Amino acid sequence: MKKLSLAVMLLLCLLLCGCGSSNTKKVVNVYNWGEYISDGSEGSLDANAAFEEYYYETYGEEIEVVYTTFASNEDMYAKLKSGAAGYDVVVPSDYMIARLIEEDMLEKIDFSNIPNYANISDEFRGLYYDPKNEYSIPYTYGMVGIIYNSAVVDEADVGKWDLMWNEKYTGRILQFNNSRDAFGTAMYKLGIDVNTTSESEWRAALDELKAQQPVVQGYVMDEIFNKMESGEASISAYYAGDYLCMTENNEDLAFYYPTDSEGNYATNLFVDAYCIPKGAANKELAEIYINYMLSEEPAIANAEYIYYASPNSAVYESEVYIEDMGEDAMNILYPDDFSFAENYNKMSYHNLNSETLKLVNNLWEELKISSATGETVYVLAIAIIVALIVYAIFHTVRKRKRAKYY
């Protein structure tokens, strides 16, 4: 009888386990930039939660979005290359998409699952990094500019890349903590093609970055928000959309796109796009997720939340969106004197050949080692000064104590 009861219990356990497994939620793993989606804060739409609700209402199944973030294209690439984690959706920038395609690290997209692709402007199709529109769907675009604190920085000093090297603001300047953007700032300053394969030109950019090190407070990515908003730092190159987010917390912050000697924009123009990594466990689900994010409500919510320009007609043609953003933000994101189609190829980063990539990685390591050495010397110098002051105080006090006995 006991044996029979035990057998029944085991059978019930197996049945229960079987039932539990059939009700397991589907999961879509999304890997995106930090601060790059409407997350429900301050009354905004929680885009991922909205997708989960949409999927349940449409397909009758529960879904979970597992959402993680990266700070740079290089960090994202390293994570994908390592195979350490499986993602269904990633959002790289153009030059990195070209590299991922070249290395066979992306799946071709089934556009029959993404009818909202029709919302993407023709200007953003057939771009150099995905000429046949097979592997990516544009999410946002924008330009890099220089953010500065107008209460600290003299207006006479703004307009060019030189501000990032100005000794007047030593210890108040931040630099990108990724190789492509950091080298880009030096190359635009020097008038060097950011897609050059010339070793001498890359080394000239390295020398320029080394010359900048004495005035740099630190190399940052997402840390820029706290540093610029709090006033801990006063100058940094970064993305226009992020500047608009920062001004909500610090009204003294201002912004400009650096120009060359002829008054032309001299900075990076980029596109970030949805992609599906090779071997994604839930490819069709990833496509449904992307299609949803291209629909009007989440697309507008994301564009308003992250303050980046949108290639999606459901966004940039929306009167609600235009009114919500305001004239100042629209002028920065969609400047009247600028044409994306005319400028993209000459202002965008392109994927570099393997030899040049290796060179850039080595030069970046050299720069960071140089920076670390400089910081160490600085800390040691401060420690020595403090030690000398302590010794001087101790020596003076001891002399005074001895003087009492004479």
KAVENQUI-V710875 format. One line per field, one symbol per residue. ss: DSSP state (A for helix, B for strand, O for the rest). phi: phi as a letter, one per 40 degrees, with the letter a starting at -180 (. if undefined). A space follows every 50 residues. Layout:
BEGIN
ss->???
phi->???
END
This chain:
BEGIN
ss->OAAAAAAAAAAAAAAAAAAAAAOOOBBBBBBBBOOOOOBOAAAOOBAAAA AAAAAAAAAOOOBBBBBBBBOOAAAAAAAAAAOOOOOOBBBBBAAAAAAA AAOOOBOOOOAAAOAAAAABOAAAOOOAAAOOOOOOBBBBBBBBBBBBBO OOOOAAAOOOAAAAAOAAAOOOBBBBOOAAAAAAAAAAAAOOOOOOOOAA AAAAAAAAAAAAAAABBBBBOOOAAAAAAAOOOOBBBBBAAAAAAAOOOO OOBBBBOOBOOOOOBOOOBBBBBBBOBOOOOOAAAAAAAAAAAOOAAAAA AAAAAAOOBOOBAAAAOOAAAAAAAOAAAAAAAOOOOOOAAAAAAAAOOO OOOAAAAAAAAAAAAAAAAAAAAAAAAAAAAAAAAAAAAAAAAAAAAAAA AAAOOO
phi->.cccccccccccccccccccccccccbbcbbbccfbacbgcfgccccccc cdcdccccbgbcbbccbbbbbadccccdccccgcacbbbbbccdcccdcc cdcfbbcccccccbccccccdcdbbgcdcacbfbbabdbaaibcbbcacc cbccdccchbcddcbccdbdgbbbbdbacccccdccccccgcccbcbccc ccccccdcccccdccccabbbccddcccccgcbbaacacdccdcccccba cccbaaccbcccgcdbacbbbbbcabcdgdcbccccccccdccccdcccc dcccccgbcbcccccccccccccccgcccccccbcccbbddcbdccbccb cccdccdccccccccccccccccccccccccccccccccccccccccccc cccccb
END
